[in-house]
Amino acid sequence: MAVEDRFSRDFRETLSDRPLGTRNEVITGPVSDWATDFSHTEPEWAADPYPIQDDLRQRCPIAHTDRFGGGWLPTRYEDVSAIAYDTERFSSRAIIMSNFRPPRELAPIGGAPPISSDPPFHHDARKLLLPAFTKSAVARREQATRAFCHSLIDAMEGQDVVDAAHDYAQHIPVRVIADMLGFPPEDGPRFREFVENALEGVNRPPDERIQRMETLFDYLYAQIRDHVDNPRDDLTTYLMNAEIYGRKLEPSHVAGTMSLLLIAGIDTTWSAIGASLWHLAKTPADRERLVAEPGLLPTAMEELLRVYAPVTMARLVKEDMHWRGVDMKADDWILLSFPAANRDPAQFDRAGEVVIDREVNRHAAFGLGIHRCVGSHLARMELRVALEVWLERIPAFSLEDPSAVTWAPGQVRGPRTLPIRIR
C-alpha cells in the first residue's frame, strides 16, 4: 500500500474510532458556568482567558466540562506540573482537545512524534531532533532571521498603520521553519492555512477535519518525494535518513514530525512575538525602557513569555481514577494550561503583572516534563531578534484601535490582527 494511502486509512480510523455520541454532542455555545461547562474555543476565552482562569483557581481549581466528550482544566501550577510529569496516568497520544480521540493503539508513537509519543518511545524520538535545535545550531540561523526581519520592516515604508501580526510576526517563524525543512518559502500562506486547520478548527465536523488534515499530509508527502528526487542538506533529509532501533523512520513518522515542526513551531512563536508587540504597544513605560535599555530585553522577554504564554496542551486520562479530589474517567481530556500555571500567585509574586525586570522566572511557557518544547532555543532566538529589530527600527508605536485586535481561539493563543500606528 502506498505511504499516502496508508496514512489516509490510519488517519480516518483515528478520527472515527470514537463515534460522536451523547458525550460529544455539545461542543460550542455560551458557557453556563466555567467550573462545570468550560470551553477554550469560545470567543470570551480567546479575547481574555485570564480573569476566567483566576476565578477558577480560587473556587474550582480543577474545572470540568461535558463538552468534547468530557474533560478537566487544572489552573494551579502544582496541578499542571504534576500532570505534565506523570506519564504513568496521563497519555500524550492526543494533544489537541477536540470532539474525538485517537485510538489507544496509536500509543506510544502517536501521529506527530515526539510530542504525541509516550514513554519509552518518546525518549528516542525526541533524541533524534535534539541536534537540530541546540544553541549552536540555532545561532547559525540568527543572521538570516535578523535580515529577514529588517526586510519585513523595509516593506512597511511609508505606512502609518500596519498589522504587526499579519505583516510581521506571522512571517518570521514561517520563513525559519521553511528554511529548516527545505520547503519553498513562497508556500508561507499555505502554512498559515495548515495552522488554522489544525489548531483552530477543532469544532469542524470530522469529515471536514479529515479532508483538511489530508491536505496537509499530501503536501508533506510531496515534499518528501521531492527530497528523494533532490536530496539536500536540511531537516527533512535528516529525518528521512535517521534511524531508530536500527531502522529508518517510517514515512508516517517522518511526516508526523514534519507536521509538528510546521504547525507547532510556527503558531507558538508568531503568537509570542505578536503578544509581546501588543503589550509594548499598549504599555509605553515598558516600551520606552526597553528602547533605552536594550540589554534588558532577554529578561523582559522571559516575562512576556510567562504572562502571555501562548501554549496549552492536552492529555488523555489512561484509566479511571480519583485524582486530587475529582473522579477522572479513562479517555477524559486534560487541558494542560501553561498560561494558567504561569499566573498562579502561589508560584509567582505579582503573578498577574508584567514585571519586565523580574530576575527569578521559572515559567512554564515552554511546557513541563518530558514534553518540554524541544525548539525552545529556536523560539527564544526568533522572539529576541524580532523584538530587537522592531524596537531598533520602530522605537515609537502604539495600538491604533485596541478593539480591533483579535486573538486566535483554541490551544495556541496569540494576536491574529494587531493594528499598530508607527508614525
N, C-alpha and C positions, 0 to 999 in steps of 0.2 A: 504494500500500500504506500502511496506517495506520502511524503512527510506532511504536506499541506492537508491531504485527506485525513490522515491520522489525527492531526491536531483538530481539524474541524469536528471529527467524530467525538474526540475526548472532550472538547470544549462544550459541545451540545449536551453530552452526558453529564458534565459537571453542572450545567445550569438546570437541567431537567431532573436531576437526581432527587431533589426535594420538591415535590409538587406544591404549587401555590394552593394553600388551603385556608382554613379559618384563622390560623395563627398568622398568616401572611397578608391578609386582605387589606388591613388598614395600614397605609404607608404614609400618605401625605394628608395635609389638612390641619386646621388650627389645633394647637396643643391645649388640652384642658387643664393639665397640671404637670409641670416639668418633672416632678418627682415620680409620677406614675405613668406618664404618657409622653416622654421626651422624644424629639426627633431633630437630629442635627441637619436635616435637609430643609427645614422651614426658614422663611425669609428673616424672621426676627433673630434666629440663631446666626445666620450669615451676617446680618447687619451689626450685631453686638452680642456675642455669647457670654461675655464676662460677667455681667450682672446676674445672668441665669446661673452660671457656674458658682458664683459667690453665694447665692441664695441656697442652692442645693448643698453646698459644703457645710452650711450652718444647720439646715433642717433635715437633710436626707442625703448624706454623703455618697451613698450608692443608689442612684436612681434606677428606676425600672421602666420598661415600655413593652407593650404587646405588639408594637409595630415591628416590621422586619422579621416576624416570627418569634419575637421575644429577645430582649437584650438588657444589658446593665451599663450604667455610666458612673464609674467612680470619679470623684472630684478632689479627693485628698491626695497629696503627694505620696504618703506612705502606702495607700492602697494601689495607686497607679504603679508605683515602683514594685510592690510585692507581686502584682500580676505580671509585669514585664519580665521579672526574673524567674517566674515559676513556669517552667516549660513542662513540668510533670502533669499539671492540671489544666493548662491552657494551651491550645494549639494555634499555630500561625498559618495553617493551611489556607485561610482566607483572611485578608487584611482590609477588605473594603466591605463595610456593613451594608447589606442590601436585602432584597426580598427573596433571596435564595442562597443556598450554601453548597459548596463543593462537597463531593462525597468524601468520606473518611479515607477511602482507599488512595486518595490523592496525596496524603501524607506518607512519608516525611518530606517528599520533594516539593510538592506544590506546583502551581502554574508559573510562578515567577521567582525561581530560586536566586539568591538565598532568602529573600525577605518572606517568602511563603513556605519556607522549609522548617521542619522541626529537627531536633537532635535525633540521631547523631549526624544525619546527612548535612544539616545546616553548617556545621563547622567546616567541612571540607569544601562545600560550595562557596562559602564566604571567603575562605582562604585563597581560592582561585582569583578573586577580584582585588585582593589587597595590593599587589604590585602596581596596579594602575592608579591607585588612589593614595599613595604615600605622599608625604610633604614634598619630597624632591621631585616626584613625577608631576605633582600639581604645580610646583614652582615653574616648571618648564612651560606651562601654559599661560603664565601671568602676562607676559609681554603682549601676546596676541590678544588676550582678553582686554587688556588696557587699550590697545589700539582700536579694537572694535568698539569699545565704549565711547572713545573720542569720536569715532565716525558716526555713531548714533547721534551724538550731540551736535556734530557738524551739520547733520541733516535738519536740525531744528532751527538753523539760522534764519532770522527774520520773523520767527513766530513769537507772539506774545503769550499764547497759551498752548501747552502741549499736554498730551495724555501720557503721563510718566509711566503708567502701567503698560499700555499698548505700544507706545513709541520707544520705550527704553527698557524697562525691567523685563518684559516678556521676551525680548530678543536675545538677551545675554546668555542665559543657560541653554537656549535653543542652539545658538552657534557653538558653544563649548561642547555640548553633548554630540552634536552632529560631527564636529571635528574629531572627537574621541572615537566615535563609532565608524567614521569613514562614510557618513551619509551625505548626500548633496545638500549644501547649505540652503539652496533655494527651496527645499522641501519644508522649511520652517513653518509655514501656515498649516501644513498637514499635521505637524507635530502638535500644534496647539489644538487642533481638532481631536487628535487622539487623546490628549489630556482631558479635554472636556467630556468626551465619551466615557472614559474610564472612571473618572473621579466625580463628575457632576451628574452623570446620567443613571444613577443607581435606581431611580424610580421608574425608568422606562420599562415597557413590557419585555419579558425575557427574550422573545424572538427578535425584538429590535436590538437588544443588547448583544445578542449573539451575532447579528449581522454587522454591527459596528465593531465588535472585537475581531471578527473575522477580517474586516477591512484592515485593521492594524496589523494582524499577523500575516495577511497576504503581503503587505508592504515589507515586513521584516524578512519573510522568506525570499522575497525578491532581492532584498539587499544581500542575503546570504548567498543566493545564486550568483549575484554579481561579483561577490568576493571570491567565489570559487573560480569564476572565469578570469577575474582580475585581482589577484592577491596583492595586498599592500600592508603596510605597517600601521595597523590600527587595532582598536579593541575588538572589533568584530572578528578579524582574522585571528587574533589571540584566542578568543573564545572557541572558534572553530577548530583550533589546533590543540586546545587544552585537554588534559586528561584527568579523570577522576577514577580511582580504583583500577588504574591500569588500562582504562578505555577512554576513547574520545567521548566528549559530551554528546548526548543525544541531541538531534536537531531541535527538539522541543525544549530542551534545557537551554540551548543557545538562544533561541528565540524568546523564551520566557525571561531570561536575564536581560536581553536587549530591551524588552518591553519595560522591565523595571527601571533600567537606566534612562530610557527615553521618557517615561511618564513621571516617575518619582523624582528623577534627577532634574527635571525641568520645572515642574509646578512648584515644588517646595522652595526652590531657590528664587524663582521670579516672585513668588509670594513674599518671601523675606525681604527682597530688595524693594518691592512696592510698598510694603507696610512700613519699612524704615523711612522711605521718602515721604510717605503720608504723615508719619509722626513729625519729621523735621519741618515739613511744610506748615503744619498747624502749631508748632511749638518753636517760636522764634528764638527763645533763650537757648535751647539746646542746639539749634542750627547755628546760631552766631558763635556759641562756644566752640563747636567743632571746627568751624571755619578758622577761628582764632587759634585753636589748639589742635592741629591735625594729628598730633601724636596720641591724642586721647581716643581716636576713632576705634582702635581694636577693642578697648574696654567698653566703649559705648555700644559697639556692635553686638557684644555678648549680651548687654542689657536689652537691646532691641530684639534680639533673638528670644530672650526669656519672656519679655512682656507680650510680644506678638508672635510667639511660636506658631508656625503655620500648620504643623502636622498633628493629626490624631490618627492612631492606628487601631485596628480591630483584632480581636482574638475570638476563638471559639472555645467554650467550656467542653472539656473532654468527657466528663461523667457527672451524673447528678451528685450534688454535694451541698453542704451548708458551709458558707464562706463568709466570715466576718458579719454574721447577723442576717444574711439573706440566703434563700434557698435557690440555688442555681441549678438549671436543668442541662443535661447533655445537649450540645449544639446551641445553647443560648449564646448570643453575641456579647462580647465585652467591648465597649467603646473606650479605648485607652487614650484619654485626653491629656496629652502632654501640656497643652495650653492651660488647662485647669490646674494641673500639678504645679506649674510654674508660677501660679498666682496664689498659692496656698500660704497664708500668713504664718502657719506653723513651721514653714520651711524657709521663708524669706521675710526679712524685715521690710516694711513698706512695700508689701508684695504687689499692690495694685498700682504703684507709681513707677514712672520711668526715671531711674537714677543713673545717669549716663556715666558717672564715675564710680559705680559700685565695684568694689575690689574683689569681694568674695562672691562668686556667682556660679554655683554648681547647678545650672539649669538643665532641664531635660528636653530642650528644643530638638536635639538630635536623637531622642529616644533613650531608653534604658535597657540594660540587659544584653542578651546575645545579639539582638537585632539593632543595636545602636547603629546609626547611619554610617555605612562604610565610606560614603562620599563626603564626610563632614569637612575634611581639609579642602576639598574642591569647592564646596558650598561657601565656606568661610572666605576663600580667596575671591570667588566671584562677588560676594557681598561687599567685601572690603574694597575691591577695585572699583566696583560700580559706584559706591558711595564716594570714594576718593576722587574719581574723575568728575562726578556730578558736582561735588562741593567745590572743586577747583575751577570748573568751568561756569557753574551757575551758583555762586555763593548766596544769592538772594532770591528767594522764591516763596510762594505761598499757595494755599488752596484757592483755586478760582471760585469754586462753589462746593462747600462741604457736602451739600445734599446730593450732589451729582456723583459722588464717589460710590461705587458699587463693589460688593465683596462676593467672592466665589462661595457657593454653598457646598456642603459636604465636609469631607475629612481633611482637605487642604484649603486653608483659608488665607486669602490674600486679595488685594485690590484687583478688580478686573477693569475698572475705569477709574482714572485718577487725574482729573483736570488740574493742572498746576500753572499758575501765572509766573513767568520767568522774566518779564520785562517791567 
